[in-house]
Amino acid sequence: MISEAQFQTELQLIIANAIREDIGAGDYSSLACIPASANGKAKLLVKDQGIIAGVEFAKMIFKYVDPDLQVQTFIDDGTAVKYGDVVFHVSGSSQSILKAERLVLNSMQRMSAIATKTQQYVKLLEGTNTRVLDTRKTTPGFRAAEKWAVKIGGGVNHRFALYDMVMLKDNHIDFAGGITLAISKTQQYLKDNHLDLKIIVEARSLDEVREILQSNGIYRILLDNFDYETTKQAVDLIGDICETESSGNINEKTIRYYAECGVDYISSGALTHSIYNMDLSLKAID
């Protein structure tokens, strides 16, 4: 996984690019009718229910736009919220609050939806030893924030990108000439380039699981689109040789059954690509 410093850099890049995209040469609506000296206050109002996420990210956005903006927090990230709750107040330059408004709302609405869905999955797995993983199926340019939201919801981050873990999937295996060749080539490449990266290998059948197990140094086997019975057999075959992960069209109705097969992780792209934004608004107050 990437370091905390790298993660913070990604978040700052998201903010800088989003502000560039949204403000450009200037927020002419505010510049035209609000004096530069005007100060104001606004509240983050919840108009939905779920798990709030993005409070700390919002603080980063406000600080980037104007270090003099002050945020008074009433509800922290990861807390269950309902209609009418006020998450925080922000006060300071009225122009600065308006500059930050859309990015704060866009970010928090999406992050809260992701955290809410993640926690739903986490609760469905209570009593098992299985944990929920996210994927790289994220919004381009917003990955760090979305993966942060998964953690707020109680999930676990998978690899951040293509550079911090090796995952040999079906196309890699087919292009490389088979599982064993893909693994051996990868291990040699990592050795030659002095890279210390974990290797995950995707299996499409029990025969492929058996072949993967013939190679040493595999961190996790990904059981792709296995049914319940085949998943149980694969988990028994693998034992404690390496970690196990289930993936492939797993949803709220099926996730518990896969967990009961004994896998260590279940990865779900739906955590980030199939959610409905939480309804939030930033309203001026006296």
Buried (B, 14 or more C-beta within 10 A) or exposed (E): EBEEEBBEEBBEEBBEEBBEEBBEEEBEEBEEEBEEEEEBBBBBBBEBBBBBBBBBBBBBBBBBBBEEBEBEBEBEBBBEBEEEBBBBBBBBBBBBBBBBBBBBBBBBBBBBBBBBBBBBBBEBBEEBEBBBBBBBBBEEEBBBBBBBBBBBBBBBBBBBEEEBBBBBBEEBBEEBEEBBEBBEBBBEEBEEEEEEBBBBBBBBBBEBBBBBBEBEEBBBBBBBBBEEEBBBBBBEBBEEEBBBBBBBEBEEEBBBEBBBBBBBBBBBBBBBEEBEBBBBEBEEEE
